[in-house]
Amino acid sequence: MDVEDVSYIKQFVDILNKQKATLQAVSKRKGERPRDRKSRAQLVTGQMAHGLSAKMKDMRVDTNMVHPLVHQSWLPPPYPPSIAPLKELRQFFIKDLQLETHHRGFYALLRAVTPPNRMTALISIVEDEQNDVTTLQLYQQEDEAIRPAHEIIAQNAICIIKEPYFKVMNDGGYGLRVDHVSDINFLSEEDERIPLDWRPRFTPVNRTAKQWKEDGNAALKAGKLNKAIQCYNTALNCSTTDEDSQTVKLNRSLVHLKLQKFDKALEDADSQRSQKGLYRAARSLYELGRFRESQGVLKSLLAEHPDCDAAKKELVRTNDRLREQEHGHYDLQGMHKASYMTPPLLDTATYMGPLEVGISESRGRGLFTTRDVAAGELLLCEKAFSYCFADQSSSKTSLLMNTHTDRMVMGVQPDLITTTVQQLFRNPSFIPAVTSLYHGSYEAVKETAVDGIPIVDTFLIDRIISLNTFGSPRSSLDSHFNCRTPEEAQREQRYHSCGLYIYASYINHSCYCNARRSFIGNVQIVRATRNIPRGTEVFFWYTNPVHDHNYEKTQAGLQNWGFKCTCQMCTYEKNVPKNESKKRAALLGDLKLAFEPASTTKPDLPKAERLLAAIEQTYTTPATEVPRLALWDHYLRLTRSYASQNQAEKTILNAWKVLTTLGFVIKRRSSALSSPFEVEQWGLMVDALIEVWIHLWTAYARVAPELCVKAAQCAKLAHKVCIGWDETFGKRCGTGAREAMVG
């Protein structure tokens, strides 16, 4: 939702079709054992040359370039991860590999003979025990800033690849491709499965657990976290006392925390009653979002160690999260300030308001209100499970192309897939919540772990993200007020930054929605756009309904999700008589000319008003039932024009028409402009409503000052719904409105 989908742009369609033709051609070679594989010298020389070229290219990148480089990322036809235990697989060798084949029932034992190159994948040259070599491509690996490539697959690193996939690569060569992080297992130096010829020439013998622990401590101090884990694991496999074992686990829990492996950190720390053990258990629970449990552990810690300042500080932070999680009490203004950091990853909890998950008719699951809800009320404030920020100062722009679904998206969605895969692999306790999200017809494996290793299906995650991801600005507040023109606003709706929000993903689509989302950094805020009775399903739009809303265009925009919208607006557009639609289109064409005459003359406002009145007559259904999207923005243009001319009465009349065409029901005591009013039903909540209510506020200052307060309240509520919060309403809107009144 709100990502830059380029699936229908010809230049990208041509690239996709070319790639699909290539895939179709190479598929004909399935089962073939290539006889033209490159020699060891050729592969190694090419790998080293590519590495040097990449380094030189990085040195030449101009971060101020107007047109950033586009990195193409391809997803191959999906295939399931290996779920076979290693003991059930047989070893085989590079010479036996067959093209375009997943070698089910086999595994390969390989050693890296070159340093890796990082491109879209990590690329290395590997050998088997028969000194045969091939290229290895590892996808969905951690970013260089998180874990350097040489730490993931260092030269001489030894690994086992389960049921490997051998294919023709983009350069015409051949290689192994690993898309599932659970399909590859790197072996420690002490692993007995390593062949004798590949083991270090001088191997220390009879090392004690204490020595391995000290090596782990040294690696931790040097920042070599994965090396520290290996040392601690080996120490625990040695003969040791319970006390020494607990010490090693305590140290290992710290490393797991640093590696963001919170499940394992909790497992190591949870059984210990020491000060450090309790603190690390509390920290792990915090990062897993289990704030109430974290609070309990911290209270126990402070009961035994009342002078622990770190625990006191952590308890304050945990209590803040509990106020957010259980009561929805957020410092939204503080969150907005924090969103200016890069990336804008906020330390907040998720609040699930008066909502519950239920079964939605013909839509699977949905969110339903558990009580009556008022317009503007907070329904959901959710921190993204995973989030990637598109830094505008970066020279990198990614294009994700899926040859299986024909979908192409510009932005950081490839990074979001990797981030999500890695987060699940590090913390498998999250797997059920994510993999239960809607994923269309994709058939996922049932196994969640094999041989103690979590199973994470990259293609399942891709499908979940393609159907549930939300594009977002750094903040909806800045996005709204920085847009100067409708064209800028339309571009702003196609965001490159994106995140996966679990609860928000349950909300189904309706063009005529009763909720609206906004963003502060990696936090999504959902508020009611109107009064919602108890037991009502909550909807927001997946694609923003525009002024030229029509049935065919709307359904095409929803094609990715595989359903058709049946809201009041779409049902009306589907059934509208052709003669009525044709007449309205002709009048709208004349209306456009009235506002934008070919000559240099000013817009003909009286003519525009006459045409709008005529167009109103073409509708047979009240706007309270079906908003008239084709009209509201034209009434807004009239409102702006009359406001600029200080014609308060006409400003008010046309502002009211904006509201009524959007489905608002306004109760007024009389037809007089000075008549008090009440909003009985809020209509479609578009961004421009903030401006409309401010125009009413300033116009009433001249016609009926006693109504200014009411108009200002409505403007503030519109601001809260569209922006997510109203703490800055006075500064952003109120000051300008008051200046306009004085002027």
Steps between C-alpha positions, in 0.01 A plus 500: 500500500628844402822358350624598154366221284652522151346177369319681218780731383622390159874538557481269801258259333751462217777415748277249676397333174864472394588331829204262468611408149847427635356281775288313249803437281718368783216282630548287188841402636351351817681183602803573283854461640685788334827414330613860454548590866782744563824380653609576856742765374232670290246508783745622762649766270153623404390514864803704602456734202132556586597579858755759393256652250231531768738679735599747228134557415416574862776757510357678194135516615366856508244523780372830355404356162157603376416154364614238749614158392224241476596160640292224345405213726339190354294237676518163322204261476422402860621174647460367856781493757660169588314334786693173499720419802865491395532134603247410230703667224788355299814690409573571138756704305519791259559276197158343561307829496223533241380832363172658613461223756430489872697198613251354746639228726860627480734747666829661399798556731692802372786733588538863388822551306462877447385798703134585430370778278181676603261583222129422521625173645820396676712328237792269565686222321472169684663161467408148602717216629587403142654846438223586256373861512187700426343836581280536809233772531354565846184710518313657795820552698548783747592846374866597490447761771361231732736216418784531247505245218837362610344402835211317335706292257869556563765349278548135611157498668340156480128447453235242426232585244188288522328396178688763295363682197736513197417747226611712208599841638431839344850517349454166324715310747387232743465503875316401815228735621381498863184705566403348836728587790414169666637304203863581582686413820850631571718264701724603788869407486442223754216332309574130449335507157789704358728279285850442639661672200302819573581518870772733635844342486557573865192440714517564876405190694343448840398862539291564807164669530672784683737558208216504252307739723801734515528485120133591482550791736790626288293473182213686669735777607633525144147525359520159329161392623443191287848374587414553867186288461703217344748507791226500762320214323821296499558579868156366586575179309806442719489340841418779744335571833146636529639829630738539206223403261272769641779758461552407135125518432484838669779630276337344196170669584674838474633413155156380389355833613756686292419278202127566554439131562261571784346151516840346565607782732190436712561126500856549631407759762156383609613224738743720693430705810814711485476875450638476146279205417182673611596821321571322172180299529305825548675659201421197282134506600486873425634451148253217445216739589414313821503813714288376790733203550803728468356727768454202734861388456630853559296532819645171624848620412456827689354318799829310529729776369333834581808703399511374141474825301481323163194306617335817632550671165373195314191482722410861415527418128297181544225686689480749213445212258229351722311833507511496122415133459215481749352851494612659172672788681771621259725802488418558134678832483814342644465214252481752216824662613664157522389421143762742366777256586613275214365239480189608695473193723298599807508328838128447559249226576199392297154598625206292387203721585130409506555235232501124465579260218191342346381328184406740223244384247681392179818674618653256747600674822437862592501737797172583675414756765433369852298809601357817349780719365492875437645675196869577555547232765823299500434147378853372452852631549739237372876479483613325182621143542757579233573829328740640241561867439579644157752772570464771236871583538594146389611433144328161504149430378383140482259345253349167605378289208302182557491282190238274659239767583609760238507766772769768513551743786743789537644570844648299783264202487791262415667616821175452691485135389856445624436688825187295570665169413797576725283616789296180487813287469652670806176486702282208390240575770372769258451254212135404569381862519662593168440183299130497594448825308319482169722353227255421223522154345864442595541158664742522792678209665363400840835442671633791706836347597723211391817384677449786746515760220196725433341455157436836332352488150625802305227471237228482763640817657512668159136412440397625845687826449362556151146469639543665839778758486427870555692775326543801727652846530741594777199669659150569369515845657795615292378316192165680516627852554800475266282424196428820308298363209260210434770343280747506789237347727438220248874426476528500879252213514756272330754444771832318480528443876286212618419274792312186600230562762335184632175634649447767234530224240172356628310814397311447176442747217205723425506814287233638733700423812435574867866523608815662377871433548789739553866459592774624731821323403448124532172545692158481334206681656143401413209722604124484445382740228141492625295360786516118485250280687612201701559182298567690175787400275772762459605588145753731342588543136792309345507739205397859552170580321557792264268752337470297177402187696343236278430132540750362248786718617437418865485124444821512294672674790393219733609220269809420710278391791276281288159641593244747371371786710125493562465821701215743435715711268619209286157339486352831383771554236456144373125543452480863388315529163728575205302803390526648850873434510549644150305815580693553821835451324409765240401749768820429695696574183326837470563560870872445454503762222316744725769466766788477252414711194731468202565875493659708773162603635409420857287197591130555433367437851129569429513256209674244720222534758231450233677191366540355848128546562428321172734214587329463839177430309657197329521312830203291613649380831546740794858602580439382857489147359752532217752788517543693177874484449482672163370822661659572836836622369324741262296642785829534688642704212202733527548518877864599457419758234231671705714484815782679312246769402378532861147401394410332828144399411595325177797340676265350759244384242759317290681358803173343611461352152847342527386331819162384371647351180739301721208347687482725806163542668479846653206592722418874493219688669426707188640578156656821627878512483516595866297197606668275759590155368581149616683229304270200525707283264859549392559419137798387298811626678727648231804714581335817372242492781745674731515788257122502447424537870764773534333690215172473692673611819646814341183581302279467808720758671345752261143363484429315824788523751311286747548201266880534482559276798289220350673525162841501671407186695402325178824611333695363796320166481567476124866576574511225764354241262703591191831574675462262794517754782396858574758633744652727232167607352520845658849561365446352155143618432366720777760774463437534126126500549517777760731706278251463214220623726700806595594564141 
